[in-house]
Amino acid sequence: MARPERRRRGGLLPTLLCCLAVALALAIAVAWRADVYDRNIERITGAVPDEEGRPVDDPGENWLLIGSDMRGESTARKWREGEADADVVMLLHVPEGEARAYVIAISRDSWVEIPGHGEGKIADAYSLGGPRLLTSTVEALGDVRVDHFAALDFAGFEAMTDALGGVVIDLPREVYDPTNGWYWEAGENHMDGEEALRFVRERKGLSGSDQDRIKRQQVFLRAMAEKAVSEEVRTDPRRLDAFLTAASESVAVDEDTTMGMMRGLMMRLVGIGPEGAVFLSLPAESTGWEGEQNVIYLDEETAAGVFERVRDGKLMEYIAEEGLEHEAESLEVQSPEY
């Protein structure tokens, strides 16, 4: 049976969480502008469903985190039915009384039950009904309660990168996209915003498709995080303000999430530190086709075990029981072999 993949270390929290944590932690450090960044963050009305029929509240906090490639459109204000997509779907679980944070990644191609719409890819829930339907779908999948919703528009990467003066990405091997003729050599590559956005978006011309793109996003976000907390940026108020402005303008949260709540979450994550961050991917039992769609069928037994331990506050015990005490594989960006 396939098992959940556990990833630890790697410098900072993975993917979407990494970017949100850096932006908001830095916002705390420059509190004199925190109210400005707070106004930039969009609030989504109705992102979290009403009380009736929802799972019971479990100990701790559960945040549904998504990355959406709106290609320049605002994640919340200009969301349009049928055009928005959830490229990254993660559930952040921060239990009570435990110095750990768990990020449970759910593949966007997972074939699940979408309330009121039958079966479909989990990413389709966002296209069909926005944050509210996606939240309901995740709650139905795991019988776990989502307390808050947060989204990051990937198009914001361009402005954030340029505000930092570009980022340097160290690649373990060359990356070549034959479809578009894009090439990045092995070693250090300095990227401005436009090039960085190409790097994290492209998937059709590279091997591994979405999995390869997720790895590139992680590599890029780690590089961005390291640049954002560098002394070069922290001691330059204008550059720091430009980065935090771009970051906050790319974030949307549910209407009940306050800056105080986000600040409290970030302080908990800072206290937990990278060593306390655990990353799980819900495992696939198989892949197949539904009509013309290539989909992933989740290992339902293992997924049920993960969510059961989220509900009863014993997720780390489950990880130990299943023999998941291994270190993360090193991120290695792949390129097609020709």
C-alpha positions as CSV (number, residue, x, y, z in Angstrom):
1,M,0.0,0.0,0.0
2,A,1.3,3.5,-0.8
3,R,2.1,5.6,2.2
4,P,1.9,9.3,3.0
5,E,5.2,11.0,2.2
6,R,6.7,12.8,5.1
7,R,9.0,15.8,4.3
8,R,10.9,17.7,6.9
9,R,13.5,20.4,6.9
10,G,14.4,21.9,3.5
11,G,14.9,25.3,5.1
12,L,11.4,26.6,5.5
13,L,7.8,25.4,5.3
14,P,6.9,24.2,1.9
15,T,5.3,26.0,-1.1
16,L,2.4,28.3,-0.3
17,L,2.9,28.2,3.5
18,C,6.5,29.3,3.0
19,C,5.6,32.4,1.2
20,L,2.7,33.4,3.5
21,A,4.9,32.8,6.6
22,V,7.7,35.0,5.3
23,A,5.4,37.8,4.2
24,L,3.4,37.9,7.4
25,A,6.3,37.4,9.8
26,L,8.1,40.3,8.2
27,A,4.9,42.3,8.5
28,I,5.0,41.7,12.2
29,A,8.6,43.0,12.3
30,V,7.6,46.3,10.7
31,A,4.4,46.9,12.6
32,W,4.3,50.6,11.6
33,R,3.0,49.4,8.2
34,A,1.0,46.4,9.3
35,D,-2.3,48.2,9.0
36,V,-1.5,49.0,5.3
37,Y,-0.7,45.4,4.5
38,D,-3.8,44.3,6.3
39,R,-5.9,46.5,4.1
40,N,-4.2,45.0,1.0
41,I,-5.2,41.5,2.0
42,E,-8.5,40.7,0.4
43,R,-11.4,39.2,2.5
44,I,-13.6,36.6,0.8
45,T,-17.2,36.6,1.9
46,G,-18.5,33.1,2.5
47,A,-15.2,31.3,2.0
48,V,-16.0,29.1,5.0
49,P,-19.4,27.4,5.0
50,D,-22.2,28.1,7.5
51,E,-22.4,26.0,10.7
52,E,-25.1,23.5,9.8
53,G,-23.9,20.1,8.9
54,R,-20.2,20.8,9.2
55,P,-17.7,18.5,11.0
56,V,-17.2,19.0,14.7
57,D,-14.3,21.3,15.7
58,D,-11.1,19.4,16.5
59,P,-8.3,20.5,18.8
60,G,-6.0,23.1,17.2
61,E,-6.3,25.1,14.0
62,N,-7.0,24.0,10.4
63,W,-6.2,26.3,7.5
64,L,-7.1,25.5,3.9
65,L,-4.3,26.9,1.8
66,I,-4.4,27.2,-2.0
67,G,-2.2,28.6,-4.7
68,S,-4.2,29.9,-7.7
69,D,-2.8,30.8,-11.0
70,M,-5.1,33.7,-11.9
71,R,-2.6,35.1,-14.5
72,G,-3.0,38.7,-13.3
73,E,-6.5,38.5,-11.9
74,S,-7.0,39.0,-8.2
75,T,-7.8,35.8,-6.4
76,A,-10.8,37.1,-4.6
77,R,-12.1,40.3,-6.2
78,K,-12.0,39.2,-9.8
79,W,-12.6,35.5,-9.3
80,R,-14.9,34.3,-12.2
81,E,-16.8,31.1,-12.3
82,G,-15.2,28.5,-14.5
83,E,-11.9,30.4,-14.9
84,A,-10.2,30.3,-11.5
85,D,-8.2,27.1,-10.6
86,A,-6.6,25.7,-7.5
87,D,-3.1,24.6,-8.6
88,V,-2.0,23.8,-5.0
89,V,-4.3,22.5,-2.3
90,M,-3.0,22.0,1.3
91,L,-4.5,21.6,4.7
92,L,-2.4,23.2,7.5
93,H,-3.0,21.5,10.8
94,V,-1.6,23.1,14.0
95,P,-2.7,20.9,16.9
96,E,-3.1,22.1,20.5
97,G,-0.3,21.3,23.0
98,E,2.1,20.1,20.4
99,A,5.2,21.9,19.0
100,R,4.5,20.8,15.4
101,A,2.7,22.0,12.3
102,Y,1.4,19.6,9.7
103,V,0.8,20.4,6.0
104,I,-1.3,17.8,4.2
105,A,-1.0,18.2,0.5
106,I,-3.8,17.0,-1.7
107,S,-3.1,16.6,-5.4
108,R,-5.2,18.9,-7.6
109,D,-6.1,15.9,-9.8
110,S,-7.5,13.8,-6.9
111,W,-10.9,12.3,-7.8
112,V,-13.3,13.1,-5.0
113,E,-16.9,13.8,-4.3
114,I,-17.8,17.4,-4.8
115,P,-20.9,18.3,-2.7
116,G,-23.8,19.0,-5.1
117,H,-21.8,18.2,-8.2
118,G,-21.0,14.5,-8.1
119,E,-17.4,13.3,-8.6
120,G,-14.7,15.4,-10.0
121,K,-11.1,16.6,-9.6
122,I,-10.7,18.4,-6.3
123,A,-9.4,21.5,-8.2
124,D,-12.7,21.6,-10.1
125,A,-14.5,22.4,-6.8
126,Y,-12.8,25.8,-6.9
127,S,-13.7,26.4,-10.5
128,L,-17.3,25.4,-9.9
129,G,-18.0,27.2,-6.6
130,G,-15.0,29.1,-5.5
131,P,-13.4,28.9,-2.0
132,R,-16.7,27.9,-0.3
133,L,-17.2,24.8,-2.4
134,L,-13.6,23.8,-2.2
135,T,-13.7,24.2,1.6
136,S,-16.9,22.0,1.7
137,T,-15.2,19.4,-0.5
138,V,-12.1,19.2,1.7
139,E,-14.4,18.9,4.8
140,A,-16.4,16.1,3.2
141,L,-13.2,14.3,2.1
142,G,-11.6,14.2,5.5
143,D,-14.6,14.8,7.9
144,V,-12.4,17.6,9.4
145,R,-13.4,21.2,10.1
146,V,-11.7,24.0,8.2
147,D,-11.3,27.0,10.4
148,H,-9.8,29.5,7.9
149,F,-9.1,29.8,4.2
150,A,-6.1,31.5,2.6
151,A,-5.2,31.9,-1.1
152,L,-2.1,33.1,-2.9
153,D,-2.3,34.4,-6.5
154,F,0.8,33.0,-8.2
155,A,0.9,36.0,-10.5
156,G,2.0,38.0,-7.5
157,F,5.4,36.1,-7.7
158,E,6.4,38.5,-10.5
159,A,6.0,41.7,-8.5
160,M,7.4,40.1,-5.3
161,T,10.5,38.9,-7.1
162,D,11.1,42.3,-8.7
163,A,10.7,44.0,-5.4
164,L,13.5,41.9,-4.0
165,G,15.8,42.8,-6.9
166,G,15.4,39.3,-8.4
167,V,16.3,35.9,-6.8
168,V,19.1,33.4,-7.4
169,I,18.0,29.8,-7.9
170,D,20.6,27.1,-7.6
171,L,19.6,24.2,-9.9
172,P,21.2,20.7,-9.4
173,R,20.9,20.1,-13.2
174,E,19.9,22.0,-16.3
175,V,16.3,22.5,-17.1
176,Y,15.2,22.7,-20.7
177,D,11.6,23.3,-22.0
178,P,11.6,22.3,-25.7
179,T,8.1,23.5,-26.2
180,N,8.9,27.2,-25.5
181,G,12.7,27.1,-25.9
182,W,13.3,28.1,-22.3
183,Y,16.6,27.0,-20.8
184,W,18.1,27.3,-17.3
185,E,21.7,26.0,-16.8
186,A,22.8,23.9,-13.9
187,G,24.1,26.0,-11.0
188,E,23.1,29.6,-10.0
189,N,20.5,31.4,-12.2
190,H,19.5,35.0,-11.4
191,M,15.8,35.5,-12.3
192,D,13.7,38.6,-12.5
193,G,10.0,38.5,-11.9
194,E,9.0,37.6,-15.5
195,E,11.5,34.8,-15.7
196,A,10.6,33.5,-12.2
197,L,6.9,33.3,-13.1
198,R,7.8,31.3,-16.2
199,F,9.9,29.0,-14.1
200,V,7.1,28.2,-11.6
201,R,4.2,28.1,-14.1
202,E,5.4,25.9,-16.9
203,R,4.5,22.2,-16.8
204,K,3.4,21.1,-20.3
205,G,6.9,21.1,-21.8
206,L,8.7,19.5,-18.9
207,S,8.8,15.9,-17.6
208,G,6.8,15.1,-14.4
209,S,4.0,17.6,-15.3
210,D,2.4,18.9,-12.1
211,Q,4.8,17.0,-9.8
212,D,7.8,18.7,-11.6
213,R,6.1,22.1,-11.3
214,I,5.5,21.6,-7.6
215,K,9.2,20.9,-7.1
216,R,10.2,24.0,-9.1
217,Q,7.7,26.1,-7.0
218,Q,9.4,24.8,-3.8
219,V,12.9,25.6,-5.1
220,F,11.8,29.1,-6.1
221,L,9.9,29.8,-2.8
222,R,12.9,28.7,-0.8
223,A,15.1,31.1,-2.8
224,M,12.6,33.9,-2.3
225,A,12.3,33.3,1.4
226,E,16.0,33.4,1.9
227,K,16.3,36.6,0.0
228,A,13.4,38.2,1.9
229,V,14.9,37.6,5.3
230,S,18.4,38.5,4.2
231,E,20.1,41.5,5.8
232,E,20.3,43.1,2.4
233,V,16.5,43.4,2.3
234,R,15.7,43.7,6.0
235,T,17.9,46.8,6.3
236,D,16.4,48.5,3.2
237,P,13.0,49.9,4.2
238,R,11.9,50.8,0.7
239,R,12.7,47.4,-0.7
240,L,11.1,45.6,2.3
241,D,8.0,47.7,2.0
242,A,7.7,47.0,-1.8
243,F,8.0,43.2,-1.2
244,L,5.5,43.2,1.6
245,T,3.1,45.4,-0.4
246,A,3.3,43.0,-3.4
247,A,2.9,39.9,-1.1
248,S,-0.1,41.3,0.8
249,E,-1.8,42.3,-2.5
250,S,-1.5,38.7,-3.7
251,V,-3.1,37.2,-0.6
252,A,-6.8,36.6,0.1
253,V,-8.4,35.1,3.3
254,D,-11.8,34.4,4.6
255,E,-13.8,37.3,6.0
256,D,-13.4,36.3,9.6
257,T,-9.6,36.1,9.5
258,T,-8.0,39.2,11.2
259,M,-4.4,40.4,11.2
260,G,-4.3,39.4,14.8
261,M,-5.2,35.8,14.0
262,M,-2.6,35.7,11.2
263,R,0.0,37.3,13.5
264,G,-0.8,34.7,16.2
265,L,-0.5,31.8,13.7
266,M,2.9,33.2,12.5
267,M,4.2,33.5,16.0
268,R,3.3,29.9,16.6
269,L,5.0,28.8,13.4
270,V,8.1,30.8,14.3
271,G,8.1,29.1,17.7
272,I,7.7,25.6,16.1
273,G,10.5,26.3,13.6
274,P,11.4,24.2,10.5
275,E,12.3,21.1,12.6
276,G,8.7,20.9,13.8
277,A,7.2,21.2,10.3
278,V,5.9,17.9,8.9
279,F,4.7,17.6,5.2
280,L,2.4,14.8,4.1
281,S,1.0,14.1,0.7
282,L,-2.1,12.1,0.5
283,P,-1.0,8.9,-1.4
284,A,-2.4,7.7,-4.6
285,E,-3.7,4.2,-5.0
286,S,-3.7,4.5,-8.8
287,T,-4.2,6.8,-11.7
288,G,-6.7,6.5,-14.5
289,W,-9.1,8.3,-16.8
290,E,-12.5,9.8,-16.3
291,G,-13.7,10.8,-19.7
292,E,-10.8,12.8,-21.2
293,Q,-9.4,13.7,-17.7
294,N,-6.3,12.0,-16.3
295,V,-7.1,11.7,-12.6
296,I,-5.6,10.4,-9.3
297,Y,-7.5,7.9,-7.2
298,L,-6.5,8.4,-3.6
299,D,-5.6,5.5,-1.2
300,E,-8.8,5.9,0.8
301,E,-7.7,3.7,3.7
302,T,-4.5,5.7,4.3
303,A,-6.2,9.0,3.8
304,A,-8.8,8.1,6.3
305,G,-6.1,7.2,8.8
306,V,-4.5,10.6,8.3
307,F,-7.7,12.6,8.8
308,E,-8.8,10.4,11.8
309,R,-5.5,11.3,13.6
310,V,-6.1,15.0,12.7
311,R,-9.5,14.8,14.5
312,D,-8.2,13.0,17.6
313,G,-4.9,15.0,17.8
314,K,-2.7,11.9,17.3
315,L,-1.2,12.5,13.8
316,M,2.4,12.1,14.9
317,E,1.6,8.8,16.5
318,Y,0.1,7.6,13.2
319,I,3.3,8.7,11.4
320,A,5.4,6.7,13.8
321,E,3.2,3.7,13.6
322,E,3.4,3.6,9.9
323,G,7.2,3.8,9.9
324,L,7.4,7.2,8.3
325,E,10.5,8.4,10.3
326,H,12.6,9.2,7.2
327,E,14.1,12.4,5.9
328,A,12.9,14.3,2.9
329,E,14.3,13.5,-0.5
330,S,16.3,16.4,-1.8
331,L,14.4,18.6,-4.2
332,E,15.7,18.0,-7.7
333,V,14.3,19.8,-10.6
334,Q,13.9,17.5,-13.6
335,S,14.3,18.2,-17.3
336,P,13.3,15.9,-20.2
337,E,15.9,13.6,-21.5
338,Y,16.6,14.2,-25.2
